[in-house]
Amino acid sequence: MRIGDLAAAAGVTVKAVRYYESQGLLKPRRESNGYRAYDAEDVVIVREVKALLSLGLTAEQTYPFIECLRAGNDRADVCPASLTAYRIRIAEVDRRIAELTELRGKLTGLLTDAESWRTKQR
């Protein structure tokens, strides 16, 4: 299948497919005319990458999942390296939650202080 067909089947843009290829996530074969040729496995890979990117993983962080699929597994997340990638992403999310919780506390304190100051000025 051609790049446009792959993009449509996987629910992404042609630009996204080219980006995935530039990141080494896709390795299409070349036809005699130089066109890229993709197969059904590439559709699965692109869908997986799209899903992982939507979870905030970087393209580089998707490599273990793609390698897991290429190793013949039905799921991309059953290999040890994939599980490690999940753990790393969860730790990143936990750190961000802590940062946002701290920021919320500071903002709430400022709001409370500002509201009480305004009340005292009346």
FENGISUL-V270802 format. One record per residue. N is the residue number from 1. RES is the residue in three letters. PHI is phi as a letter, one per 30 degrees, with the letter a starting at -180 (none if undefined). PSI is psi in whole degrees, -180 to 180 (* if undefined). Layout:
BEGIN
[[N,RES,PHI,PSI] [N,RES,PHI,PSI]]
END
This chain:
BEGIN
[[1,MET,none,155] [2,ARG,d,170] [3,ILE,d,-40] [4,GLY,d,-39] [5,ASP,d,-42] [6,LEU,d,-48] [7,ALA,e,-46] [8,ALA,d,-44] [9,ALA,d,-33] [10,ALA,c,-9] [11,GLY,i,34] [12,VAL,b,176] [13,THR,d,162] [14,VAL,d,-38] [15,LYS,e,-41] [16,ALA,d,-43] [17,VAL,d,-44] [18,ARG,d,-40] [19,TYR,d,-46] [20,TYR,e,-40] [21,GLU,d,-42] [22,SER,d,-25] [23,GLN,d,1] [24,GLY,i,12] [25,LEU,d,-26] [26,LEU,b,143] [27,LYS,b,77] [28,PRO,d,153] [29,ARG,d,159] [30,ARG,c,133] [31,GLU,d,171] [32,SER,d,-26] [33,ASN,d,2] [34,GLY,j,-9] [35,TYR,d,148] [36,ARG,d,144] [37,ALA,b,130] [38,TYR,c,161] [39,ASP,b,-176] [40,ALA,d,-34] [41,GLU,d,-36] [42,ASP,d,-34] [43,VAL,d,-46] [44,VAL,d,-44] [45,ILE,d,-46] [46,VAL,d,-42] [47,ARG,d,-41] [48,GLU,d,-46] [49,VAL,d,-45] [50,LYS,e,-46] [51,ALA,d,-43] [52,LEU,d,-39] [53,LEU,d,-34] [54,SER,d,-18] [55,LEU,c,4] [56,GLY,j,5] [57,LEU,d,150] [58,THR,d,166] [59,ALA,e,-41] [60,GLU,d,-37] [61,GLN,d,-12] [62,THR,d,-13] [63,TYR,e,-47] [64,PRO,e,-35] [65,PHE,d,-43] [66,ILE,d,-42] [67,GLU,d,-37] [68,CYS,d,-44] [69,LEU,d,-44] [70,ARG,d,-22] [71,ALA,d,-1] [72,GLY,j,7] [73,ASN,d,148] [74,ASP,d,-26] [75,ARG,c,148] [76,ALA,d,-11] [77,ASP,c,23] [78,VAL,c,-4] [79,CYS,d,151] [80,PRO,e,-41] [81,ALA,d,-33] [82,SER,d,-42] [83,LEU,d,-39] [84,THR,d,-42] [85,ALA,d,-41] [86,TYR,d,-47] [87,ARG,d,-41] [88,ILE,d,-44] [89,ARG,d,-40] [90,ILE,d,-42] [91,ALA,d,-39] [92,GLU,d,-43] [93,VAL,d,-43] [94,ASP,e,-42] [95,ARG,d,-41] [96,ARG,d,-39] [97,ILE,d,-43] [98,ALA,d,-43] [99,GLU,d,-45] [100,LEU,d,-36] [101,THR,d,-43] [102,GLU,d,-44] [103,LEU,d,-42] [104,ARG,d,-42] [105,GLY,d,-43] [106,LYS,d,-46] [107,LEU,d,-41] [108,THR,d,-42] [109,GLY,d,-43] [110,LEU,d,-41] [111,LEU,d,-46] [112,THR,d,-45] [113,ASP,d,-45] [114,ALA,d,-41] [115,GLU,d,-41] [116,SER,d,-34] [117,TRP,d,-45] [118,ARG,d,-40] [119,THR,d,-39] [120,LYS,d,-25] [121,GLN,d,-12] [122,ARG,d,*]]
END
